[in-house]
C-alpha cells in the first residue's frame, strides 16, 4: 500500500479496475509489471505538480503508441513522463520494480538512466526526479 495522500501537490484519479488493466495490456499486447499494476489499482494515473505524470491505463496506451515505444524500446513500457521531454520506462517483467528515465527524442534503453530501484518506494517518497 502506498502513502499517496502525504505527497505534496499530488493529484490522483480513481483506481483502475482489473478490467481496465487487462484491456490496456491487451491493447499494448504485453503484461505490465506487478508493481505498476499495484499503482494502477490505487490510482489510474496521477500527477505531482507539473513535474511527474504517471499514466493511467488510457494515457499509457496512447503515449506508448505515440512514442512508438515497442519499436524503439522493445521490451519496455512507458509509464509516465516529467512534462519536459523525459520518459519513465519499466522493463516488461512481472517482478520488475526498476524505473528508467530516457529522453523522448531518443527512446533507446541504452541511453536510459536508472531513476529508482523500486517504483512503489519512489512514489511513496514523493517521486523525486532530481539526480
C-alpha positions in Angstrom: 0.0 0.0 0.0 1.3 3.5 -0.9 1.1 6.6 1.2 -0.2 8.7 -1.7 -2.1 11.4 0.2 1.1 12.5 2.0 2.8 13.7 -1.2 2.5 17.5 -1.7 0.8 18.7 -4.9 -0.5 15.2 -5.7 -3.5 14.7 -8.0 -4.9 11.2 -8.1 -7.5 9.5 -10.2 -10.0 6.8 -9.2 -8.4 3.3 -9.0 -8.3 1.2 -12.2 -10.3 -1.9 -12.2 -8.8 -5.3 -13.2 -10.8 -5.0 -16.4 -9.2 -1.6 -17.3 -5.8 -3.0 -16.6 -6.5 -6.2 -18.7 -7.8 -4.0 -21.6 -4.7 -1.9 -21.5 -2.5 -5.0 -21.5 -4.5 -6.4 -24.4 -4.2 -3.2 -26.5 -0.5 -2.9 -25.8 0.0 -6.7 -26.3 2.0 -7.0 -23.1 1.8 -7.9 -19.4 2.5 -5.0 -17.2 4.9 -5.3 -14.2 3.2 -6.2 -11.0 4.5 -3.0 -9.2 2.9 -0.8 -11.9 -0.4 -2.7 -11.7 -0.3 -2.2 -7.9 -0.1 1.6 -8.5 -2.9 1.5 -11.1 -5.2 -0.4 -8.6 -4.7 2.6 -6.2 -4.9 5.4 -8.8 -5.4 5.1 -12.5 -2.8 7.7 -13.2 -1.5 10.5 -11.0 0.5 13.7 -11.3 2.6 15.7 -8.9 2.7 19.3 -9.7 3.9 19.7 -13.3 7.0 17.5 -12.6 5.7 14.0 -12.7 2.9 12.3 -14.6 2.3 8.6 -14.1 0.0 7.3 -16.7 -3.4 5.7 -16.2 -4.5 2.9 -18.4 -5.8 5.1 -21.3 -2.9 7.5 -21.3 -0.5 4.6 -21.2 -1.9 3.0 -24.3 -1.9 6.4 -26.2 1.6 7.5 -25.1 3.2 4.2 -25.9 1.7 4.2 -29.4 2.6 7.9 -30.0 6.2 7.4 -28.9 6.4 4.0 -30.7 7.9 2.5 -27.5 7.6 -1.0 -28.8 9.6 -0.1 -31.9 12.4 1.9 -30.2 12.4 0.4 -26.7 11.3 -3.1 -27.3 10.8 -5.0 -24.0 9.8 -1.8 -22.1 6.7 0.2 -21.4 6.4 3.9 -20.9 4.7 4.5 -17.5 5.0 8.3 -17.3 7.0 11.4 -18.0 8.4 14.5 -16.4 6.5 17.0 -18.6 9.8 18.2 -20.1 10.7 15.5 -22.6 11.9 12.8 -20.3 10.0 9.5 -20.3 9.8 6.9 -17.4 10.3 3.3 -18.7 9.9 -0.1 -17.0 11.2 -3.4 -18.4 8.4 -5.8 -19.2 8.9 -8.4 -16.5 6.3 -9.3 -13.9 8.6 -8.8 -10.9 10.3 -5.6 -12.4 10.5 -2.7 -9.9 13.1 -0.5 -11.5 12.2 2.7 -13.4 14.5 4.2 -16.0 14.4 7.7 -17.4 15.2 8.5 -21.1 14.8 11.4 -23.4 11.7 11.0 -25.5 13.6 12.0 -28.6 16.0 9.1 -28.2 13.7 6.4 -26.6 16.5 3.9 -26.5 17.0 1.9 -23.3 20.8 2.0 -23.9 20.6 5.8 -23.3 18.3 5.5 -20.2 19.5 6.2 -16.7 18.2 4.3 -13.6 15.7 6.6 -11.8 14.9 4.2 -9.0 15.4 0.6 -8.0 11.8 0.4 -6.6 8.8 2.1 -8.3 6.4 1.9 -5.3 9.1 3.2 -2.8 9.9 6.0 -5.2 6.3 7.0 -5.4 5.7 6.9 -1.6 8.8 9.1 -1.2 7.4 11.8 -3.5 8.7 10.8 -6.9 11.9 12.9 -6.8 13.5 13.0 -10.3 16.5 15.2 -9.4 19.7 13.3 -9.9 
